[in-house]
């Protein structure tokens, strides 16, 4: 079945329920009478309905407030994709509504405070990894900058990371003197670029202690690991190793995960003594295809160092195809021509590559076949001539299977009745009566 047209719109998030998106009837060149007679309706495929169609006026309206962050997270652009279906005859239109960001989220820190124990012998230029903030907004409305106050002994260094986020470090610029000041309190502020800007803060408490002149050093700056989605809890990803040349407690290294996103902290755990990283939650490829975890090694003197663990998630075939019947007819005249579309279905499989590639077929011995019309859409069409006097009803089973190993499949049964046409003349039981 061909696509009869497509239209794109753009709206901001958080618009009030019932807000106008666009005049879909005008933009598609459809008459309002056609919307009513064709029983025009919206089909989303996944069941989530944020948009509604007013057939009386031909308008697309918001059905509820749309939160871009809940809908798409950090993905950009963020858009709703759905179809408008009409019947008698069947028409099919693709609609895209892009949801643009507004500055409705301030930067936030996972914790309210950080504490450091730093030796007074720490050298100028020593770095201390700080917790970074996260902002659910994107673009200019997302996290833009940090400030640290006061700046008597420390200044701030912000590093741009490959994933677009920022890593923030506190740099010692003036030697500490425990005899003059053994406690310090600083304020780290994260700012976004909205108008007006929004901010979040975290308190930093520093205790100045005696001599520790060697920071831990990791054997690698970046560790790489792979994990298959749905791996059982306790699966070991990798082990990081850092050494400290100091003796005693100053040479004892403690490992921790730093700067992990809130949900990641529920997925991974590190042994603070040996650096072994394990899976403790459910890994889902469809949610996260990779993770970049910051690991901190800190000695008992307060000096620290960091490394990164990049984890690639391998997809498993754990989703069966989801079949949605978009439009169908209940009765079909027996004189219907071969090749007539009787039902349109949409099939979704969130798995990737071959695990998400789907083929559909129908049961044998029925005069129907199924054809792929476009990505994820299939049409059930008549293949042979129909005869109500021979068969007045069909139960057609559509089976959709993915290409994973082993393959997963789903099916749906479509009941179709054949209506009569006047294609038989009267026939006498005998040729001659006496």
C-alpha positions as CSV (number, residue, x, y, z in Angstrom):
1,X,0.0,0.0,0.0
2,X,1.5,3.4,-1.0
3,X,1.8,6.3,1.3
4,X,-0.7,9.0,0.2
5,X,1.2,11.9,1.9
6,X,3.1,13.1,4.9
7,X,3.2,16.3,7.0
8,X,5.6,17.5,9.6
9,X,4.9,20.0,12.5
10,X,7.0,21.4,15.3
11,X,5.7,22.4,18.8
12,X,7.3,23.2,22.2
13,X,6.9,20.8,25.1
14,X,4.5,21.4,28.0
15,X,1.8,23.0,25.8
16,X,-1.6,22.9,27.5
17,X,-4.0,20.1,26.7
18,X,-6.1,20.9,23.6
19,X,-3.5,23.2,22.1
20,X,-3.5,23.5,18.3
21,X,-0.8,21.7,16.4
22,X,-2.0,22.3,12.9
23,X,-4.8,22.2,10.4
24,X,-4.2,18.6,9.1
25,X,-7.2,18.7,6.8
26,X,-5.9,21.8,5.0
27,X,-2.3,20.6,5.0
28,X,-3.2,17.2,3.5
29,X,-5.7,18.7,1.1
30,X,-8.6,16.7,2.6
31,X,-12.2,17.7,2.8
32,X,-13.8,17.7,6.2
33,X,-16.6,15.4,4.8
34,X,-13.9,12.9,3.8
35,X,-12.5,12.9,7.4
36,X,-15.9,11.9,8.7
37,X,-16.9,9.5,6.0
38,X,-13.5,7.8,6.0
39,X,-13.7,7.4,9.8
40,X,-10.3,9.2,10.0
41,X,-8.3,8.3,13.1
42,X,-4.8,8.3,14.5
43,X,-2.7,5.2,14.7
44,X,0.5,5.3,16.9
45,X,1.6,1.6,16.8
46,X,2.9,1.6,20.4
47,X,-0.4,2.6,22.0
48,X,0.8,5.9,23.5
49,X,-1.5,8.7,22.4
50,X,-0.3,12.3,22.9
51,X,-2.1,13.8,19.9
52,X,-5.8,13.7,19.0
53,X,-7.7,14.4,15.8
54,X,-10.7,16.8,15.7
55,X,-12.6,15.5,12.7
56,X,-15.3,18.2,12.9
57,X,-12.7,21.0,12.3
58,X,-9.8,19.0,10.8
59,X,-7.4,20.0,13.6
60,X,-4.6,18.1,15.3
61,X,-4.6,18.9,19.0
62,X,-2.5,18.0,22.0
63,X,-4.3,15.3,24.0
64,X,-2.1,16.0,27.1
65,X,0.9,18.0,28.2
66,X,4.0,16.5,26.5
67,X,7.2,16.4,28.5
68,X,10.1,16.2,26.1
69,X,12.5,14.8,28.7
70,X,10.1,12.0,29.7
71,X,9.4,11.2,26.0
72,X,12.9,11.2,24.6
73,X,15.4,11.7,27.4
74,X,18.6,13.2,25.9
75,X,17.8,12.1,22.3
76,X,17.6,14.9,19.7
77,X,15.6,15.6,17.7
78,X,12.6,14.4,19.7
79,X,9.6,13.6,17.6
80,X,6.3,11.8,17.6
81,X,5.6,9.6,14.6
82,X,2.1,8.4,13.8
83,X,-0.3,7.7,11.0
84,X,-3.7,9.0,10.0
85,X,-5.8,6.2,8.5
86,X,-9.0,6.7,6.4
87,X,-11.3,3.9,5.1
88,X,-13.6,3.4,2.0
89,X,-11.1,3.7,0.3
90,X,-8.1,3.1,2.6
91,X,-5.8,6.0,2.7
92,X,-2.6,6.3,4.7
93,X,-0.7,9.5,5.8
94,X,2.4,9.8,7.8
95,X,2.6,12.6,10.4
96,X,5.7,13.8,12.3
97,X,5.4,16.2,15.3
98,X,8.8,17.4,16.6
99,X,8.9,18.4,20.3
100,X,11.3,21.2,21.0
101,X,12.9,21.9,24.3
102,X,12.1,24.7,26.8
103,X,14.2,25.4,29.9
104,X,12.0,23.6,32.4
105,X,14.8,21.7,34.3
106,X,17.6,23.1,36.3
107,X,21.0,21.4,36.6
108,X,21.0,18.9,39.5
109,X,23.7,17.0,41.5
110,X,23.1,13.5,42.7
111,X,24.4,14.4,46.2
112,X,24.0,17.5,48.3
113,X,27.7,17.6,49.4
114,X,31.2,16.2,48.7
115,X,33.9,15.8,51.3
116,X,37.7,15.7,50.7
117,X,40.6,15.0,53.0
118,X,43.6,16.8,51.4
119,X,47.2,16.7,52.6
120,X,48.9,20.0,53.3
121,X,51.8,18.7,51.3
122,X,49.6,18.3,48.1
123,X,51.5,20.1,45.3
124,X,50.2,22.9,43.3
125,X,48.3,21.6,40.3
126,X,46.9,18.5,42.1
127,X,43.5,17.7,40.7
128,X,40.4,16.5,42.5
129,X,37.5,15.1,40.4
130,X,34.2,16.7,41.4
131,X,30.7,15.4,40.9
132,X,29.2,16.7,37.7
133,X,25.7,18.0,37.4
134,X,23.1,16.7,35.0
135,X,20.4,18.7,33.2
136,X,17.6,16.9,31.4
137,X,17.2,19.8,29.0
138,X,19.2,19.9,25.8
139,X,21.0,22.4,23.6
140,X,21.4,25.9,25.1
141,X,18.9,25.0,27.8
142,X,21.2,22.2,29.0
143,X,24.2,22.4,31.3
144,X,26.7,25.1,30.1
145,X,29.1,26.1,32.8
146,X,30.4,25.7,36.4
147,X,31.7,28.2,39.0
148,X,33.5,27.6,42.2
149,X,33.6,30.0,45.2
150,X,35.7,31.0,47.0
151,X,38.8,30.7,44.8
152,X,41.5,31.4,47.5
153,X,43.2,28.0,47.1
154,X,41.4,26.3,44.3
155,X,40.3,27.0,40.8
156,X,38.1,25.1,38.4
157,X,38.9,23.1,35.2
158,X,36.1,21.9,33.0
159,X,36.9,19.3,30.3
160,X,34.7,18.5,27.3
161,X,34.0,14.8,27.0
162,X,33.4,12.9,23.7
163,X,29.8,12.2,24.6
164,X,29.1,16.0,24.8
165,X,29.1,16.2,28.6
166,X,31.5,18.1,30.8
167,X,33.9,16.7,33.4
168,X,34.8,19.1,36.2
169,X,38.0,19.1,38.3
170,X,39.1,21.2,41.2
171,X,42.8,22.3,40.8
172,X,44.9,23.3,43.8
173,X,46.5,26.6,42.9
174,X,47.9,27.7,46.3
175,X,49.5,25.4,48.9
176,X,47.5,24.5,51.9
177,X,48.6,25.2,55.5
178,X,46.9,23.1,58.1
179,X,48.2,25.2,60.9
180,X,46.4,28.3,59.5
181,X,43.2,26.6,58.2
182,X,42.3,23.0,58.7
183,X,38.7,23.2,57.4
184,X,37.3,24.7,54.2
185,X,33.9,25.0,52.6
186,X,33.4,25.8,48.9
187,X,30.3,26.0,46.7
188,X,30.2,24.5,43.2
189,X,27.4,25.9,41.0
190,X,26.2,24.5,37.7
191,X,24.5,26.8,35.3
192,X,22.4,26.2,32.2
193,X,22.1,28.6,29.2
194,X,18.3,29.2,29.4
195,X,16.8,32.7,29.6
196,X,16.6,33.2,32.5
197,X,19.3,30.7,33.4
198,X,18.7,28.0,36.1
199,X,21.3,26.6,38.4
200,X,22.0,23.8,40.9
201,X,24.7,23.7,43.7
202,X,26.7,21.2,45.8
203,X,28.7,22.0,48.9
204,X,32.3,20.9,49.1
205,X,33.9,20.3,52.5
206,X,37.7,20.0,52.7
207,X,39.6,18.7,55.7
208,X,43.4,19.5,55.5
209,X,45.6,16.7,56.8
210,X,49.3,15.9,57.0
211,X,51.6,14.7,54.3
212,X,50.7,12.4,51.5
213,X,52.8,13.1,48.4
214,X,51.7,10.4,45.9
215,X,48.4,10.1,44.3
216,X,47.1,6.8,43.0
217,X,47.9,6.0,39.3
218,X,45.7,3.7,37.2
219,X,47.4,1.2,34.9
220,X,45.1,2.5,32.0
221,X,43.3,5.8,31.4
222,X,40.5,4.0,29.6
223,X,39.2,0.4,30.1
224,X,36.9,-1.2,27.6
225,X,34.4,-4.0,28.3
226,X,31.4,-5.7,26.6
227,X,28.3,-7.1,28.2
228,X,25.3,-8.9,26.8
229,X,22.0,-7.4,27.7
230,X,20.1,-9.4,30.3
231,X,23.4,-10.7,31.8
232,X,22.7,-12.1,35.3
233,X,23.6,-10.1,38.4
234,X,27.1,-10.7,39.5
235,X,28.5,-10.8,35.9
236,X,32.0,-9.3,36.0
237,X,32.7,-6.5,33.5
238,X,36.3,-5.8,34.2
239,X,38.8,-5.0,36.9
240,X,40.5,-1.6,37.2
241,X,43.8,-1.3,39.0
242,X,45.6,1.7,40.5
243,X,48.8,1.8,42.6
244,X,50.0,4.4,45.1
245,X,53.7,4.6,46.0
246,X,53.1,5.8,49.5
247,X,53.3,3.4,52.5
248,X,50.7,2.6,55.1
249,X,47.3,4.1,55.0
250,X,48.5,6.7,52.4
251,X,49.2,3.9,50.0
252,X,45.9,2.1,50.5
253,X,43.6,2.7,47.5
254,X,39.8,2.8,47.7
255,X,37.8,2.5,44.5
256,X,34.4,4.1,43.8
257,X,32.1,4.9,40.9
258,X,31.9,8.7,40.4
259,X,29.7,10.8,38.1
260,X,27.4,7.9,37.3
261,X,24.0,8.8,36.1
262,X,21.3,8.1,38.6
263,X,20.0,5.0,36.9
264,X,23.5,3.6,36.2
265,X,24.2,3.5,39.9
266,X,21.6,0.8,40.0
267,X,23.2,-1.2,37.3
268,X,26.9,-1.4,38.3
269,X,28.9,-1.9,41.5
270,X,32.6,-1.7,42.1
271,X,34.5,-3.6,44.8
272,X,36.2,-0.7,46.7
273,X,39.1,-3.0,47.7
274,X,40.1,-4.7,44.4
275,X,38.4,-2.6,41.7
276,X,36.2,-5.4,40.3
277,X,33.2,-4.0,38.5
278,X,30.0,-6.2,38.4
279,X,26.5,-6.0,37.0
280,X,23.9,-5.6,39.8
281,X,20.8,-4.5,37.7
282,X,19.1,-5.3,34.4
283,X,21.0,-4.3,31.3
284,X,18.7,-3.5,28.4
285,X,20.2,-2.8,25.0
286,X,17.0,-1.1,23.9
287,X,17.5,1.6,26.6
288,X,21.3,2.0,26.7
289,X,23.7,0.8,24.0
290,X,26.8,1.8,25.8
291,X,27.9,3.2,29.2
292,X,30.8,5.4,30.1
293,X,31.6,5.0,33.8
294,X,34.0,7.3,35.7
295,X,36.0,5.4,38.3
296,X,37.9,7.2,41.1
297,X,40.8,5.8,43.1
298,X,41.5,7.7,46.4
299,X,44.1,7.0,49.0
300,X,43.7,7.7,52.7
301,X,45.5,11.0,52.4
302,X,42.8,12.4,50.1
303,X,44.6,12.3,46.8
304,X,42.8,10.8,43.9
305,X,42.9,9.9,40.3
306,X,40.4,8.8,37.8
307,X,39.9,6.5,34.7
308,X,37.0,5.7,32.4
309,X,35.4,2.3,31.7
310,X,33.6,2.2,28.4
311,X,31.0,-0.6,28.3
312,X,29.5,-1.7,25.0
313,X,26.2,-3.6,25.3
314,X,25.6,-6.5,22.9
315,X,22.0,-7.0,21.8
316,X,20.1,-10.2,22.5
317,X,17.0,-11.3,20.7
318,X,14.7,-10.8,23.7
319,X,11.7,-9.1,22.0
320,X,9.0,-10.8,19.9
321,X,7.5,-8.8,17.1
322,X,4.5,-6.6,18.2
323,X,1.7,-6.8,15.7
324,X,-0.9,-4.0,15.4
325,X,-3.9,-4.2,13.1
326,X,-4.2,-0.6,11.8
327,X,-7.2,-0.9,9.5
328,X,-9.4,-3.7,8.1
329,X,-12.7,-4.6,6.5
330,X,-15.2,-7.0,8.1
331,X,-17.0,-8.0,4.9
332,X,-15.5,-8.5,1.5
333,X,-17.7,-8.9,-1.7
334,X,-17.0,-12.2,-3.5
335,X,-16.3,-10.4,-6.7
336,X,-13.4,-8.5,-5.2
337,X,-10.5,-8.3,-7.6
338,X,-7.2,-10.0,-6.8
339,X,-4.7,-7.6,-5.3
340,X,-7.2,-5.7,-3.3
341,X,-5.9,-4.5,0.2
342,X,-8.2,-5.7,2.9
343,X,-6.1,-5.1,6.0
344,X,-3.0,-3.0,7.0
345,X,-0.8,-4.1,9.9
346,X,2.2,-2.5,11.6
347,X,4.9,-4.7,13.1
348,X,7.5,-3.4,15.6
349,X,10.5,-5.2,17.0
350,X,12.8,-3.1,19.2
351,X,15.7,-5.4,18.8
352,X,18.6,-4.4,16.5
353,X,20.1,-5.7,13.3
354,X,18.8,-9.2,12.3
355,X,17.1,-9.6,15.7
356,X,14.8,-6.8,14.7
357,X,14.3,-7.7,11.0
358,X,10.7,-9.1,10.6
359,X,9.0,-11.1,7.9
360,X,5.3,-11.9,7.9
361,X,3.3,-14.8,6.3
362,X,-0.2,-16.1,6.3
363,X,-1.5,-19.7,6.8
364,X,-1.8,-22.0,3.8
365,X,-4.9,-22.7,1.7
366,X,-6.4,-19.2,1.9
367,X,-6.8,-17.0,-1.2
368,X,-4.8,-14.2,0.5
369,X,-1.2,-13.2,0.7
370,X,0.7,-10.6,2.7
371,X,3.0,-8.0,1.2
372,X,5.6,-5.6,2.7
373,X,4.6,-2.0,1.8
374,X,7.2,0.1,3.6
375,X,9.3,-0.1,6.8
376,X,7.4,-2.1,9.4
377,X,4.1,-2.0,7.4
378,X,2.4,-4.9,5.7
379,X,-0.8,-5.3,3.7
380,X,-3.1,-8.3,3.5
381,X,-4.3,-8.6,-0.1
382,X,-6.5,-10.9,-2.1
383,X,-4.5,-13.3,-4.2
384,X,-7.1,-15.4,-6.0
385,X,-10.8,-15.0,-6.9
386,X,-13.3,-15.4,-4.0
387,X,-16.6,-17.5,-4.1
388,X,-19.0,-17.1,-1.3
389,X,-20.9,-20.3,-2.3
390,X,-17.7,-22.3,-1.8
391,X,-16.3,-20.5,1.3
392,X,-18.3,-17.8,3.1
393,X,-15.8,-17.0,5.9
394,X,-12.0,-17.1,6.4
395,X,-9.9,-17.2,9.6
396,X,-6.5,-15.9,8.4
397,X,-3.6,-16.3,10.7
398,X,-0.8,-13.7,10.2
399,X,2.6,-14.9,11.6
400,X,5.4,-12.4,12.0
401,X,8.9,-13.7,12.8
402,X,12.2,-12.0,13.4
403,X,15.6,-13.1,12.0
404,X,17.2,-13.8,15.4
405,X,18.7,-17.1,16.4
406,X,16.5,-18.6,17.8
407,X,13.8,-16.7,16.0
408,X,10.9,-15.1,18.0
409,X,7.4,-14.8,16.5
410,X,3.9,-13.5,17.2
411,X,0.6,-14.0,15.4
412,X,-2.8,-12.5,15.0
413,X,-6.0,-14.1,13.5
414,X,-8.1,-12.0,11.3
415,X,-11.7,-13.1,10.7
416,X,-13.1,-12.1,7.3
417,X,-16.6,-12.8,6.0
418,X,-17.4,-13.0,2.2
419,X,-20.6,-11.1,1.2
420,X,-22.8,-12.4,-1.7
421,X,-23.2,-10.9,-5.1
422,X,-25.7,-12.0,-7.7
423,X,-23.4,-14.3,-9.7
424,X,-25.7,-17.4,-10.1
425,X,-28.8,-17.8,-12.2
426,X,-31.8,-20.0,-11.0
427,X,-31.4,-23.6,-11.9
428,X,-34.3,-26.2,-12.2
429,X,-33.8,-29.5,-10.4
430,X,-35.1,-31.4,-13.5
431,X,-35.1,-30.6,-17.2
432,X,-38.6,-32.0,-17.7
433,X,-41.6,-32.4,-15.5
434,X,-44.6,-34.7,-16.3
